[in-house]
Amino acid sequence: MGRFAPKSLDLDGKAILVTGGTGSFGRRFIETVLTRANPRKVIVYSRDELKQHEMQIELRERFDAETVGRMRFFLGDVRDRERLTLALRGSDIVVHAAALKQVPAAEYNPSECIHTNIMGAENVVWASLANRVSQVIALSTDKACNPVNLYGATKLASDKTFVAANNLSGDIGTRFAVVRYGNVVGSRGSVAPLFQRLIAGGARELPITDPRMTRFWITLDQGVDFVLSSLGIMRGGEIFVPKIPSMKMTDLARAMAPDTAIKVIGIRPGEKLHEMMISADDARSTLDLGDRYAIEPAFAEYTRPSFANGAKPVAEDFSYASDTNDEWLSDGELLAMLESKGA
């Protein structure tokens, strides 16, 4: 366990459903939960039957029959509210990881991205309320902060939906929160695996969209720990943001292949030079919790204890961006992340 190891979360005897459970995050999250705890049931909700089949085989190879027997696999799409409501029956915790995430694909297919990322979020909220789920935590992205592309805009709408959902729960008591973090080292869609493939293939140069570009970096294991630890402290309506290091993309390329040239190919449509996870406008409602920040809800029509007694407000002009971050990855730290199981 790393820097975000959960301190007070007990998953024993709980039923946990993960939307998008066959993705990079979902698989690692479920493996972690099965290794560390004794949940009553873990439900994978996703729409790809092949990935579910492959995941079942991998779990049988890694865990004993009793542990694998706790698994349930539901084929379904978050766009389908009825199917989702059926799948959530008896669940205590929902982790919403399903989304369309590729920026160029979202720009080219906007309605598909809107239906999955926004309407899907709405369906998760209603299905959770209908089933009296105790806790719901949704995965977001740095691109939801001051979005410049459709993917980021849909995730901002999703974040707002989950934060406001706390005002709908009434005596049901369901609590909703969001986690927001940057690039996951080694996950599908990350640039690191692309560089690794190019290097292995003998490429003479690595493509960089802009030499000024910076990004936040987190490992898959750290992302899982961050979600678990946020589940342990959530009170409803927060957007949790981890304190993680930054790195310039040119430094990433040189660390991975010191003798390989860099080719600047230009910024793609919808791409930012730097990532931002907390804007100056959010600073007024942001608290520093030590290993993370919490953007508290701007309004709450429900009883909710604040973190104010155990945290300190950030400065009024505070913002959290990859180019002004005060923690930076060294070449050695990056390579260690790539080589670890957390990558």
C-alpha positions as CSV (number, residue, x, y, z in Angstrom):
1,M,0.0,0.0,0.0
2,G,1.2,3.5,-0.9
3,R,0.7,7.1,0.1
4,F,-3.1,6.9,0.1
5,A,-3.5,3.7,2.1
6,P,-7.0,3.6,3.6
7,K,-7.1,3.9,7.3
8,S,-10.7,3.4,8.4
9,L,-12.6,1.5,5.6
10,D,-14.1,-1.9,6.4
11,L,-15.3,-3.7,3.4
12,D,-15.9,-7.1,5.1
13,G,-19.4,-8.3,4.4
14,K,-20.2,-5.5,2.0
15,A,-21.6,-5.9,-1.5
16,I,-19.6,-3.7,-4.0
17,L,-20.5,-3.0,-7.6
18,V,-18.0,-1.5,-10.0
19,T,-19.3,0.0,-13.3
20,G,-16.7,-0.4,-16.0
21,G,-15.3,-3.2,-13.9
22,T,-13.3,-4.7,-16.7
23,G,-11.2,-1.6,-17.4
24,S,-7.7,-1.0,-16.1
25,F,-8.9,0.7,-12.9
26,G,-11.8,-1.7,-12.3
27,R,-9.7,-4.9,-12.6
28,R,-7.0,-3.6,-10.2
29,F,-9.6,-2.2,-7.8
30,I,-11.4,-5.6,-7.6
31,E,-8.2,-7.6,-7.2
32,T,-7.1,-5.2,-4.4
33,V,-10.5,-5.6,-2.6
34,L,-10.4,-9.4,-2.9
35,T,-6.8,-9.5,-1.6
36,R,-7.3,-7.1,1.4
37,A,-10.9,-7.8,2.5
38,N,-13.7,-10.3,2.7
39,P,-16.6,-8.6,0.8
40,R,-19.9,-10.5,0.7
41,K,-20.1,-9.9,-3.1
42,V,-18.3,-8.0,-5.8
43,I,-20.2,-7.2,-8.9
44,V,-18.7,-6.3,-12.3
45,Y,-21.1,-4.2,-14.4
46,S,-19.8,-3.7,-18.0
47,R,-20.8,-4.2,-21.6
48,D,-18.0,-6.2,-23.1
49,E,-18.6,-10.0,-22.7
50,L,-15.1,-10.9,-23.9
51,K,-13.4,-8.8,-21.3
52,Q,-15.7,-10.3,-18.6
53,H,-14.8,-13.8,-19.8
54,E,-11.0,-13.0,-19.7
55,M,-11.4,-11.4,-16.3
56,Q,-13.1,-14.5,-14.9
57,I,-10.3,-16.7,-16.1
58,E,-7.6,-14.4,-14.6
59,L,-9.5,-14.3,-11.2
60,R,-9.7,-18.1,-11.1
61,E,-6.0,-18.4,-11.7
62,R,-5.2,-15.9,-8.9
63,F,-7.7,-16.6,-6.2
64,D,-9.2,-19.6,-4.5
65,A,-12.7,-21.0,-5.4
66,E,-14.4,-19.4,-2.3
67,T,-13.1,-15.9,-3.2
68,V,-14.0,-16.3,-6.9
69,G,-17.4,-17.4,-5.8
70,R,-18.1,-14.0,-4.4
71,M,-17.9,-12.5,-7.9
72,R,-20.9,-11.6,-10.0
73,F,-20.7,-10.5,-13.7
74,F,-23.5,-8.4,-15.2
75,L,-23.6,-7.5,-18.8
76,G,-25.1,-4.1,-19.2
77,D,-24.6,-0.5,-20.1
78,V,-24.8,2.5,-17.8
79,R,-27.1,4.0,-20.4
80,D,-29.7,1.4,-19.5
81,R,-31.3,2.5,-16.2
82,E,-33.5,-0.5,-15.8
83,R,-30.7,-3.0,-16.2
84,L,-28.5,-0.9,-13.9
85,T,-31.2,-0.7,-11.2
86,L,-31.5,-4.5,-11.4
87,A,-27.7,-5.0,-11.1
88,L,-27.5,-2.7,-8.0
89,R,-29.9,-4.6,-5.9
90,G,-28.4,-5.3,-2.5
91,S,-25.3,-3.3,-3.1
92,D,-23.7,-1.3,-0.3
93,I,-21.1,0.5,-2.3
94,V,-21.0,1.6,-5.9
95,V,-17.7,2.7,-7.6
96,H,-18.6,4.4,-10.9
97,A,-15.6,3.9,-13.3
98,A,-17.5,3.5,-16.6
99,A,-16.9,6.3,-19.2
100,L,-15.9,7.1,-22.7
101,K,-12.5,8.7,-22.2
102,Q,-10.7,9.2,-25.5
103,V,-10.6,12.9,-26.3
104,P,-10.4,12.7,-30.1
105,A,-13.2,10.0,-30.2
106,A,-15.4,12.2,-28.0
107,E,-14.9,15.2,-30.3
108,Y,-15.9,13.1,-33.3
109,N,-18.8,11.3,-31.6
110,P,-20.2,13.9,-29.1
111,S,-23.6,12.3,-28.7
112,E,-22.1,9.0,-27.7
113,C,-19.9,10.6,-25.1
114,I,-22.8,12.7,-23.7
115,H,-25.1,9.6,-23.4
116,T,-22.5,7.5,-21.6
117,N,-20.8,10.1,-19.4
118,I,-23.7,12.4,-18.5
119,M,-26.8,10.3,-18.9
120,G,-24.9,7.3,-17.5
121,A,-24.0,9.3,-14.4
122,E,-27.7,10.3,-14.0
123,N,-28.7,6.6,-14.2
124,V,-26.1,5.6,-11.6
125,V,-27.6,8.2,-9.2
126,W,-31.2,7.1,-9.7
127,A,-30.4,3.4,-9.6
128,S,-28.4,3.9,-6.4
129,L,-31.2,5.9,-4.8
130,A,-33.8,3.2,-5.8
131,N,-31.7,0.5,-4.2
132,R,-30.8,2.5,-1.1
133,V,-27.1,2.1,-1.7
134,S,-25.0,3.5,1.2
135,Q,-22.0,5.0,-0.7
136,V,-21.3,6.0,-4.3
137,I,-18.0,7.3,-5.5
138,A,-17.4,8.3,-9.1
139,L,-14.1,8.6,-10.9
140,S,-13.5,11.9,-12.6
141,T,-10.5,13.5,-14.5
142,D,-8.4,16.5,-14.4
143,K,-10.0,17.4,-17.8
144,A,-13.2,18.2,-15.9
145,C,-11.6,21.3,-14.4
146,N,-11.9,24.3,-16.8
147,P,-12.7,21.9,-19.7
148,V,-11.6,22.7,-23.2
149,N,-12.8,19.4,-24.8
150,L,-16.1,17.5,-24.8
151,Y,-14.8,14.7,-22.7
152,G,-13.9,17.2,-19.9
153,A,-17.2,19.0,-20.3
154,T,-19.2,15.7,-19.9
155,K,-17.1,14.7,-16.8
156,L,-17.7,18.2,-15.3
157,A,-21.5,17.6,-15.8
158,S,-21.1,14.2,-14.3
159,D,-19.2,15.6,-11.3
160,K,-22.0,18.2,-10.7
161,T,-24.6,15.4,-11.0
162,F,-23.0,13.3,-8.3
163,V,-22.3,16.3,-6.0
164,A,-25.9,17.5,-6.2
165,A,-27.3,13.9,-5.8
166,N,-26.7,14.2,-2.1
167,N,-29.6,16.7,-2.0
168,L,-31.9,14.1,-3.4
169,S,-31.2,11.2,-1.0
170,G,-33.4,12.5,1.9
171,D,-34.2,9.7,4.4
172,I,-32.6,7.1,2.0
173,G,-29.2,8.4,3.2
174,T,-27.1,7.6,0.1
175,R,-23.9,9.6,0.0
176,F,-22.2,10.5,-3.2
177,A,-18.6,11.8,-3.8
178,V,-16.1,12.2,-6.6
179,V,-12.4,11.5,-7.0
180,R,-10.4,13.5,-9.6
181,Y,-6.9,12.6,-10.6
182,G,-4.5,12.8,-13.7
183,N,-2.7,10.4,-15.9
184,V,-2.3,6.8,-14.7
185,V,1.2,5.5,-15.5
186,G,0.9,2.4,-17.7
187,S,-2.9,2.4,-18.1
188,R,-4.5,2.0,-21.5
189,G,-4.5,5.4,-23.2
190,S,-1.5,6.6,-21.3
191,V,1.5,7.8,-23.3
192,A,4.0,5.6,-21.4
193,P,2.9,2.3,-23.0
194,L,3.0,4.0,-26.4
195,F,6.6,5.1,-25.8
196,Q,7.4,1.6,-24.6
197,R,6.1,0.0,-27.8
198,L,7.9,2.5,-30.0
199,I,11.2,1.9,-28.1
200,A,10.8,-1.8,-28.3
201,G,10.2,-1.5,-32.0
202,G,13.4,0.4,-32.5
203,A,11.9,3.8,-33.1
204,R,14.4,6.6,-33.8
205,E,12.2,9.3,-32.4
206,L,9.4,9.7,-29.9
207,P,6.4,12.0,-30.6
208,I,5.7,14.9,-28.3
209,T,2.8,17.2,-29.0
210,D,4.4,20.3,-27.4
211,P,7.8,20.6,-25.6
212,R,6.2,22.8,-22.8
213,M,3.6,20.2,-21.9
214,T,3.4,18.9,-18.3
215,R,1.2,16.2,-16.7
216,F,0.3,14.9,-13.3
217,W,1.2,11.2,-12.7
218,I,-0.2,8.5,-10.5
219,T,0.2,4.7,-10.5
220,L,-2.8,2.4,-10.8
221,D,-2.2,1.1,-7.3
222,Q,-2.1,4.6,-5.9
223,G,-5.3,5.4,-7.8
224,V,-7.0,2.4,-6.2
225,D,-5.8,3.3,-2.8
226,F,-6.9,6.9,-3.3
227,V,-10.5,5.7,-4.1
228,L,-10.6,3.3,-1.2
229,S,-9.2,5.9,1.3
230,S,-11.7,8.5,0.0
231,L,-14.5,6.0,0.5
232,G,-13.3,5.8,4.1
233,I,-13.5,9.5,4.8
234,M,-16.3,10.8,2.4
235,R,-19.2,12.7,4.0
236,G,-21.1,13.5,0.8
237,G,-20.6,16.0,-2.0
238,E,-16.8,16.2,-1.9
239,I,-14.5,16.2,-4.9
240,F,-11.3,14.6,-3.7
241,V,-8.0,15.5,-5.4
242,P,-4.7,13.7,-4.6
243,K,-1.4,15.4,-4.1
244,I,0.7,13.8,-6.8
245,P,3.8,14.7,-8.7
246,S,4.2,16.3,-12.2
247,M,6.6,15.7,-15.0
248,K,7.3,17.4,-18.3
249,M,6.5,15.2,-21.3
250,T,10.0,15.9,-22.8
251,D,11.5,14.7,-19.5
252,L,9.3,11.6,-19.6
253,A,10.6,10.7,-23.1
254,R,14.2,11.3,-22.2
255,A,13.9,9.3,-19.1
256,M,12.5,6.3,-21.0
257,A,14.9,6.6,-24.0
258,P,17.8,8.9,-23.3
259,D,19.4,8.3,-26.8
260,T,16.2,8.7,-28.8
261,A,15.3,11.9,-30.5
262,I,12.0,13.8,-29.8
263,K,9.7,14.8,-32.6
264,V,7.3,17.7,-31.9
265,I,4.0,16.9,-33.7
266,G,1.7,19.6,-32.4
267,I,-1.2,19.7,-29.9
268,R,-4.1,17.6,-30.8
269,P,-7.7,19.0,-30.9
270,G,-9.0,19.4,-27.3
271,E,-5.6,18.9,-25.7
272,K,-4.2,21.2,-22.9
273,L,-0.6,22.2,-22.4
274,H,-1.0,21.7,-18.6
275,E,-3.4,19.8,-16.4
276,M,-5.4,21.6,-13.8
277,M,-7.3,19.7,-11.0
278,I,-8.4,22.7,-8.9
279,S,-9.1,26.1,-10.3
280,A,-8.8,29.4,-8.5
281,D,-12.6,29.7,-8.6
282,D,-12.8,26.4,-6.6
283,A,-10.3,27.6,-4.0
284,R,-12.9,29.3,-1.9
285,S,-14.4,25.9,-1.1
286,T,-11.2,23.8,-1.1
287,L,-9.6,22.3,2.0
288,D,-6.2,20.8,2.5
289,L,-6.5,17.4,4.1
290,G,-2.7,16.7,4.2
291,D,-2.3,14.0,1.5
292,R,-5.2,15.4,-0.7
293,Y,-7.5,18.3,-1.2
294,A,-11.3,18.2,-0.9
295,I,-13.5,20.6,-2.8
296,E,-16.5,20.8,-0.6
297,P,-20.0,21.3,-2.1
298,A,-20.9,24.9,-2.6
299,F,-24.3,24.3,-1.2
300,A,-25.8,21.4,0.8
301,E,-29.4,20.9,1.6
302,Y,-28.6,18.0,3.9
303,T,-26.9,17.5,7.2
304,R,-23.2,17.1,6.4
305,P,-20.2,17.4,8.8
306,S,-17.5,19.6,7.3
307,F,-13.8,18.7,7.2
308,A,-13.1,22.2,8.5
309,N,-12.0,21.0,12.0
310,G,-9.4,18.6,10.6
311,A,-8.2,20.6,7.7
312,K,-7.1,24.1,6.6
313,P,-8.5,26.2,3.8
314,V,-6.3,26.9,0.9
315,A,-5.3,30.4,-0.1
316,E,-7.9,32.4,-2.0
317,D,-5.7,32.6,-5.1
318,F,-4.8,28.9,-4.9
319,S,-4.9,26.6,-8.0
320,Y,-3.5,23.1,-8.5
321,A,-2.0,22.6,-11.9
322,S,0.7,20.4,-13.3
323,D,3.0,23.3,-14.4
324,T,3.0,25.1,-11.0
325,N,3.0,21.9,-8.8
326,D,5.6,21.8,-6.1
327,E,6.3,18.1,-6.4
328,W,8.1,16.8,-9.5
329,L,9.0,13.3,-10.6
330,S,12.7,12.5,-11.1
331,D,13.8,10.2,-13.9
332,G,14.5,7.4,-11.4
333,E,11.1,7.8,-9.7
334,L,9.4,7.6,-13.1
335,L,11.2,4.4,-14.1
336,A,10.5,2.8,-10.8
337,M,6.8,3.6,-11.3
338,L,6.9,2.0,-14.7
339,E,8.7,-1.1,-13.4
340,S,6.4,-1.6,-10.4
341,K,3.3,-3.7,-10.4
342,G,1.4,-0.4,-9.8
343,A,2.1,0.6,-13.4
